[in-house]
Amino acid sequence: MAYTAMSGSGTTAGDDPLQTAVWRLRSRGCWTDAAALLAPRGASPALALQRASLLVERCLFTGVGWADAEDALRAAEAAAGDDDERGAAACERGQLAYASTVLGVRDRADEARAALGRAAALLAPDAAGRPLLDFRRGLVAEHLADSAQAARAAYHRAHAGALAHGDTLLLSFTWRHLAALALRDGELAEARQGFTESLRIREELGYLIGTAPALAALADTEPEPEATRLRTEATRLFRLLGGIPTWLGDQLAPPAPAA
């Protein structure tokens, strides 16, 4: 199962040295170091929210760091000064609660739904954070409510919004999750296309921590020997990054020998 669920807010650093440094660290799974770069500037609502989102992503990929994420999220909530900022903070709280639930740390499904619902009430329909919210509501529908139909609709809204707002990293997530639903329905060609696009985007962006899951997902749609080549590359990258994301290990483990 794929649990990854953070968008690419701020992935295009442009000429901003701070954002370039944050992206490079984040893309390699160094969330704590990336968040530390933002800590001295925590008075800014935007940077406080970005810091919280980094530490929430760390929880989802590693299963640790919950207290740090909660502290950063409370700081972002306190710094928020308008509905967009409050909505974005609520979206991060929903994501943290979702991560806790789906990783089996603590059941916070009701909190996840409530926080994402609050975000939906606060964010304007054309807000930059709306596509990410739609995507995360899709995750809750798929993985907590087991409603593929509702998830697919939310992912399609997120995909269209990511295109409109130029959020390339989020597109890699929407391609991936729409492809997973297609694979579940037996639509192999559609699934292969989606996983291929997701992998292409992540490789172009240099999003290393998301590349191994993308390789493994694409392998599920390819014949041999290509499937083995993709899984081998995914395993190599997974080990290179210190076993992140942690939940990918079970998918990459070789099958147990027959008795």
SEKEDO-805343 format. One record per atom (N, C-alpha, C, CB): residue in one letter; x, y, z. Coordinates in steps of 0.02 Angstrom, whole numbers, plus 50000, padded with zeros to 5 digits. Glycine has a CB too. Example, Ala and Ser with C-alpha at 12.3 -4.5 7.8 and 13.67 -1.06 7.14 Angstrom:
BEGIN
A506604971650390;A506154977550390;A506604983550390;A505654977650452;S506424988850354;S506844994750357;S506455000250394;S507044997050286;
end
This chain:
BEGIN
M500434994050000;M500005000050000;M500445006250000;M499525000150061;A500235011349964;A500625017549960;A500335022650008;A500635020349889;Y500735025050053;Y500495029750103;Y500715036950090;Y500725027650171;T501185037950045;T501465044650035;T500925049650018;T501985044549982;A500985055650046;A500435060250038;A500595067450051;A499905058250083;M501165069650031;M501305076750038;M501415079849970;M501915077950083;S501185085849963;S501245089349899;S501915092749893;S500685094349891;G501975095949837;G502595099549823;G502565106849838;G502775098549753;S502245108949892;S502235116049908;S502955118449916;S501825117349973;G503145123249876;G503825125849882;G504345121649847;G504005126549952;T504155117049803;T504655112849772;T505055116549719;T504335106749742;T504775121949691;T505145125849642;T505475131549679;T504675128449585;A506115130649695;A506455135349737;A506635141749700;A507085132249765;G506715141449634;G506905147349597;G507585149849618;G506385152849606;D507635156349632;D508265159349652;D508325160149728;D508355166049619;D507885157249766;D507885157949838;D508365152749868;D507175157049868;P508945154849894;P509425150049921;P509155145949978;P510045153649944;L508735149050020;L508445145350076;L508005139650050;L508035150050121;Q507555141150003;Q507115136049978;Q507495130649939;Q506575139149935;T508015132549905;T508435127649870;T508745122749919;T508985131149829;A509005125449975;A509315121150025;A508785116650059;A509665125450078;V508205119450073;V507675115550105;V507455109750059;V507065119950122;W507375111249994;W507155106049947;W507675100549942;W507035109049878;R508305102349938;R508825097249931;R508835092549992;R509505100549923;L508745095350051;L508735091250110;L508105086950113;L508795095550173;R507535090050100;R506905086450101;R506895080650051;R506325091150087;S507135081949992;S507105076849940;S507535070749955;S507315079749873;R508005071450002;R508435065950022;R508235063050090;R509155068250024;G507675065250116;G507435062550179;G507745065650241;G507545055250180;C508045071550233;C508355074950291;C507875080350317;C509045078150270;W507295078150340;W506775082950359;W506965087050419;W506135079250373;T507295084050468;T507475087850528;T507955093450512;T507785083150581;D508445091950469;D508925097150449;D508575102550409;D509495094050407;A508115100650365;A507745105550326;A507325110050371;A507295102150274;A506995107050420;A506585110950466;A507005115650508;A506175106250512;A507615113450524;A508055117750565;A508245124150528;A508685113950584;L508285123850462;L508435129850423;L507885134950429;L508555128050350;L507275132650441;L506695137150445;L506555139550515;L506085133750417;A506845136250565;A506685137850635;A506815145050654;A507065133250681;P507385147950634;P507505154950654;P507005159850624;P508205157050635;R506655157650571;R506185162050537;R505465159950552;R506305162050462;G505375156650608;G504725153750624;G504165158650635;G504785149550683;A504345165150642;A503815170050653;A503385171050590;A504105176750674;S503655169350532;S503275169950470;S502765164250466;S503745169850408;P502125165850456;P501625160450452;P501775155450397;P500935163450440;A502005157850339;A502145153350284;A502715148550300;A502315157250221;L503245151150331;L503815146850347;L503665142350407;L504435151150362;A503255144750454;A503045140450509;A502645134550483;A502635144350561;L502205135850434;L501815130450404;L502265125750365;L501275133350358;Q502745128450328;Q503195124150290;Q503595119650337;Q503665128350247;R503815122450392;R504195118450441;R503765112750468;R504435122850499;A503135114350484;A502685109150508;A502575103750456;A502015112150529;S502485105850393;S502355100950340;S502945096250329;S502185104550274;L503555098850337;L504155094650332;L504155089250386;L504785098850337;L503985091250447;L504005086450502;L503425081650500;L504015090250569;V502865083750472;V502305079050461;V502505073850408;V501665082850438;E502835076150355;E503065071450304;E503565066450334;E503375075150246;R503995068850377;R504475064350411;R504105058750447;R504915068250460;C503565060450483;C503175055250518;C502925050050469;C502575058450556;L502665052250412;L502365047650364;L502875043050333;L502005051550310;F503475045650321;F503985041550289;F504365037150338;F504475045950253;T504425039350401;T504845035750448;T504475032650508;T505365040350474;G503875035150522;G503505032750579;G503755035350646;G503515025250581;V504185040450645;V504455043450707;V504395050950702;V505195041250719;G504515054350759;G504515061550760;G503845064850772;G504785064050697;W503385061050802;W502705063650811;W502675069750855;W502265058150839;A503055069850910;A503035075450956;A503305081850923;A503435073951020;D503845081150885;D504125086950849;D503615089650799;D504785085050813;A503275085250764;A502775087450715;A502195091050750;A502515081550675;E501975088350807;E501435091550844;E501635098450867;E501225087250904;D502245099150893;D502475105650916;D502505110750858;D503165105050949;A502775108550802;A502825112950744;A502135114850718;A503235109750689;L501675110050720;L501005111350695;L500635116350740;L500615104850690;R500725115650805;R500415120450851;R500685127550838;R500525118450925;A501335127950825;A501635134450810;A501345137350746;A502405133850805;A501255133250695;A500965135550632;A500245137750642;A501015130050578;E499875134050681;E499175135950695;E499135142550731;E498815130450736;A499605143650778;A499605149950816;A499805155850773;A500075149350875;A500245154550723;A500495159950680;A500005161850625;A501155158050650;A499545157350609;A499085158550553;A498665164750565;A498625152450542;G498625169050514;G498275175350523;G497665176350479;G498745180750511;D497555171950430;D496955172650388;D496695165650372;D497125176650322;D496135165550335;D495805159050322;D496235154350282;D495145160150287;D496615157050233;D497045152750194;D497575149450238;D497385156750137;E497875153350282;E498385150550326;E498085145750377;E498755156250362;R497505147450403;R497175142850450;R496965136450415;R496565146150483;G496715137150353;G496515131250315;G497105126750299;G496185133350251;A497675129750280;A498265125750265;A498515122150328;A498825130250237;A498495125450385;A498705122250448;A498225116550465;A498725127350506;A497585117450455;A497095112050467;A497225106250421;A496375114650459;C497425107650359;C497585102250312;C498175098150337;C497735105250242;E498685101450365;E499255097950393;E499065093850454;E499815102850410;R498625096650496;R498395092750554;R498015086550531;R497945097150600;G497605087250480;G497265081450454;G497745076250427;G496785083450399;Q498275078450395;Q498775073850369;Q499145070250425;Q499275077650325;L499305073850478;L499655070650534;L499205065350566;L499875075950586;A498575066950575;A498105062150603;A498015056150557;A497435065450618;Y497985057350493;Y497945051950444;Y498555047350448;Y497875054750372;A499145050450451;A499765046450455;A499775042150517;A500375051050454;S499585044950573;S499565041150635;S499095035150630;S499345045550694;T498535036150596;T498035030850589;T498275025450541;T497375033650566;V498495027450482;V498655022650429;V499295018750446;V498735026150362;L499735021650486;L500345018050506;L500245013950570;L500905022950516;G499635014250598;G499485010250657;G499785012850721;G499715003350645;V499955019250724;V500235022050785;V499675023350835;V500615028650770;R499165026950813;R498565028250854;R497995030050808;R498695033950906;D497405027550823;D496825028750780;D496595035950790;D496255023750795;R496705040050739;R496495047050740;R496085048550678;R497105051750745;A495715043550654;A495335044350592;A494815049950598;A494995037750574;D494465050250654;D493965055450662;D494285062450661;D493575054450727;E494865062950692;E495215069350692;E495435071250622;E495825069050739;A495675066250584;A495885067550516;A495305070350474;A496165061250483;R494735067050479;R494145069250440;R493925076250461;R493565064350448;A493915077450527;A493695083950552;A494165089550530;A493635083850629;A494815088250534;A495305093450516;A495275094950441;A496005091250535;L495215089850400;L495165090950328;L494505094350310;L495235084350289;G493975092750346;G493345096250336;G493395103550354;G492795092850376;R493755104950408;R493865111950428;R494275115650375;R494225112350497;A494775112250348;A495175115350295;A494745116950234;A495755110750276;A494285112350218;A493855113450160;A493405119550170;A493425107150147;A493195120750232;A492765126450246;A493155133050244;A492445125650314;L493815132750258;L494205138750262;L494525140650196;L494745137950314;L494735135750156;L495085137150094;L494595138950038;L495525131150073;A494735144250002;A494325146149945;A494385140949890;A494525153149919;P493875140249848;P493905135149795;P494515135749750;P493285135449753;D494765141849740;D495335142849696;D495985143949734;D495215148849651;A495985142449799;A496595143349839;A497145138549816;A496435142149914;A497765140749824;A498335136649802;A498365130049840;A498985140449811;G498115129949902;G498145123949942;G497575119049931;G498165125750013;R497095120949888;R496505116749878;R496675109949845;R496005120449835;P497105109749794;P497265103149764;P497565098249815;P497745104049706;L498015100749858;L498305096349909;L497765093849956;L498845100149948;L497305098249975;L496755096050018;L496335090749984;L496315102050036;D496175091649920;D495785086649884;D496155079949883;D495645089049812;F496805080249872;F497195074049871;F497175070549938;F497925075549852;R497255074149990;R497255071150057;R496565068450076;R497485076150109;R496045071750054;R495375068950065;R495285062450026;R494825074150045;G495605062049968;G495605055849931;G495955050249969;G495935056749864;L496505051850001;L496865046850041;L496425044150097;L497505049750069;V496095048650131;V495645046550185;V495085042150158;V495345052650222;A494805044150101;A494265040150071;A494515033150052;A493985043650009;E495125032850024;E495385026350001;E495615021950058;E495955027449953;H496025024750102;H496365020550152;H496015020050219;H497045023050162;L495585024850235;L495225024550299;L494495022650290;L495275031250335;A494185024950235;A493475023450223;A493375017850173;A493125029650199;D493915015650140;D493885010350089;D493365011950035;D493725003650123;S493365018150013;S492905020249960;S493305022349899;S492455026149985;A493415017649854;A493815019049794;A493485024349750;A493925012649754;Q492815024249748;Q492465029049705;Q492575036249729;Q491715027449704;A492495037349795;A492605044049822;A493335046049816;A492385044249896;A493785041249825;A494505042749819;A494665044849748;A494925036649839;R494415041149699;R494555042749629;R494315049749611;R494235037549583;A493725051549634;A493465058249619;A493895063649651;A492735058849645;A494115062449713;A494545067349746;A495225067849712;A494635065449820;Y495505062249691;Y496155062349657;Y496105065949590;Y496405055149646;H495545065049555;H495455068649492;H495415076149503;H494825066149455;R495065078249555;R495025085449571;R495725088049588;R494535086749630;A496095084249627;A496775086249646;A497225086649585;A497065081349698;H497145081849540;H497565081749479;H497435087949437;H497415075349438;A496795089549426;A496625095549387;A496875101849422;A495865095949377;G496815102149487;G497045107949524;G497805108649522;G496815107649595;A498155103049527;A498885103149524;A499125105749456;A499175096249538;L498785103549404;L498945106149337;L498835113649333;L498515102549284;A498275115949360;A498105123049356;A498595127349396;A497395124149382;H498835124749452;H499285128549495;H500025127049483;H499115127149568;G500165122549437;G500865121049422;G501215117249477;G501225127249407;D500855113349516;D501155109549571;D501375102749544;D500645108549631;T501985102649518;T502225096749482;T502305090749528;T502885098249449;L502555091749588;L502645086049634;L501975083049653;L503015088249697;L501475087149665;L500815084449681;L500555080249622;L500325090149697;L500705082349560;L500505078349503;L500805071249505;L500715081749438;S501415070749532;S501715064049537;S501325059649585;S502445064549559;F501025062749636;F500615058949683;F499945057249654;F500535062849747;T499625061949618;T498965060449590;T499025055249535;T498645066849563;W499535055749492;W499645050549442;W499715043749476;W500285052049399;R500105043549529;R500255037249563;R499645034049594;R500785038349616;H499245038149627;H498665035249662;H498085033749615;H498415040149716;L498005037549562;L497525035749511;L497735029249477;L497435041349459;A498385028449466;A498635022349435;A498515016249480;A499375022949420;A498605017249545;A498495011649592;A497775009349591;A498695013749663;L497315014149586;L496605012249581;L496465008749515;L496155018549588;A496775011049461;A496695007749397;A496945000649399;A497055011749342;L497514999649431;L497804992849437;L497334988349476;L498494993149470;R497044991149528;R496574987349569;R495964985149528;R496344991449630;D495794989149478;D495224987549435;D495414983349374;D494894993949411;G496064981549371;G496284977349315;G496454981249253;G495774972349299;E496494987949257;E496654992149198;E497414992849195;E496304999149203;L497744987949168;L498474987649170;L498804993249130;L498714980949143;A498554994649070;A498864999849028;A498805006649061;A498544999948958;E498215008149088;E498105014549122;E498555015049184;E497375015249142;A498615009649220;A499045009649279;A499775010749260;A498975003049318;R499995007349208;R500695008049187;R500845015349166;R500845003349129;Q500375018449130;Q500475025349110;Q500535029949170;Q499885027649065;G500095029049219;G500105033349278;G500735032449319;G499515031949321;F500945026249330;F501555025049368;F502175027649330;F501635017549382;T502165027049264;T502725029649223;T502785037149230;T502635027649150;E502215040649226;E502215047949233;E502455050049303;E501525050849219;S502225046449354;S502425048049422;S503185047349430;S502065043549472;L503455041849405;L504175040649410;L504565046049371;L504345033749384;R504325047649311;R504675052649270;R504715059349307;R504305053649203;I504175061449336;I504165067849371;I504645067749430;I503455069549395;R504625062449469;R505055062149528;R505785061949510;R504875056049570;E505955058449457;E506645058449435;E506865065249409;E506755053149380;E506425068649373;E506595075349347;E506675080349404;E506055077749299;L506265079849455;L506315084449512;L506875082649560;L505655084449550;G507135076549555;G507635074249603;G507335072649671;G508165079449612;Y506705070449671;Y506355068749733;Y506535061449752;Y505565069549726;L507135060749780;L507415054049790;L507005049749837;L508115054649817;I506735052649890;I506365048549938;I505715045749908;I506215052450000;G505475048749855;G504875046249823;G505015041949762;G504445051849803;T505655041149744;T505815037549683;T505785029949692;T506505039549659;A506015027449748;A505985020249759;A505265017649759;A506325018449826;P504795020949794;P504095018749789;P503825018949718;P503655022949834;A504025024049679;A503795024649610;A504065018849567;A504005031349580;L504695017049578;L504985011449542;L504625004949559;L505735010749558;A504505003849623;A504174997749645;A503464997249618;A504164997349721;A503115002949616;A502435002949590;A502425001249516;A502105009749602;L502875004249478;L502895002849406;L503074995549393;L503405007449372;A503484992649435;A503674985649427;A503064981049429;A504174983549482;D502554982949466;D501954978749471;D501564978449406;D501494981349526;T501734982749358;T501364982849294;T501784980449236;T501114989849280;E502414978849249;E502864976949195;E503004969449194;E503534980749202;P503124966649134;P503314959549130;P504054958649149;P503184956749059;E504244952449158;E504954951049169;E505334951549102;E505054943949201;P505974953449102;P506394954749161;P506364961849186;P507114952949145;E505954966249153;E505924973249173;E505684974049244;E505474977049125;A505204969949265;A504944970549334;A505494969449385;A504374965549345;T505914964349374;T506454962949420;T506964968649420;T506794956349403;R507114971349361;R507584976949357;R507344982949397;R507704978949284;L506704984549391;L506424990249427;L506434989049502;L505714991549404;R506254982949524;R506264981549596;R506974981549624;R505924974749610;T507454979249584;T508144979349606;T508384986549616;T508594975749555;E508214990849569;E508394997949575;E508045001249634;E508235001649510;A507414999449644;A507045002149702;A507374999949767;A506314999849700;T507574993649771;T507904991149831;T508564994549843;T508004983549826;R508954995649790;R509594999049797;R509505006149825;R509954999349729;L509025009749798;L508905016649820;L508625016749891;L508425020149772;F508175012049906;F507885011449973;F508445010550025;F507385005549976;R508905006250011;R509465005050057;R509935011050061;R509864998850037;L510045014250004;L510485020150002;L510215025750047;L510545022749931;L509555026250051;L509235031450091;L509095029150162;L508595033750059;G509385023550182;G509315021350251;G508645018150268;G509415027050296;G508335015050218;G507705011550231;G507105016150236;G507765007650294;I507115021450197;I506555026250194;I506255026050124;I506795033450213;P505595025950120;P505095025750173;P505055018850206;P504415027650146;T504955018750271;T504995012450308;T504475007350284;T504895013750382;W503885009750264;W503355005050244;W503495001650177;W502695008650241;L503995003950140;L504155000850076;L504534994250085;L504555005650033;G504844993250142;G505244987350153;G504874980850142;G505524987350222;D504254980450166;D503864974350158;D503714972950084;D503214974850197;Q503614978250046;Q503464977349974;Q504074974949935;Q503204983749945;L504664976849958;L505274975049922;L505584968549946;L505774980549929;A505344965950002;A505614959650029;A505494954049980;A505304957950097;P506004949749968;P505894944049923;P505394939249952;P506554940449910;P505014935749911;P504534930949936;P504874925349976;P504134927849878;A504514922950026;A504784917650068;A504854911350027;A504324916450130;P505394907550037;P505484901249999;P504934896250015;P506164898250013;A504764892349965;A504244887249976;A504494881950025;A504044883949909;A504034879450065;A504224874350115;A504394867850079;A503644873250166;
end
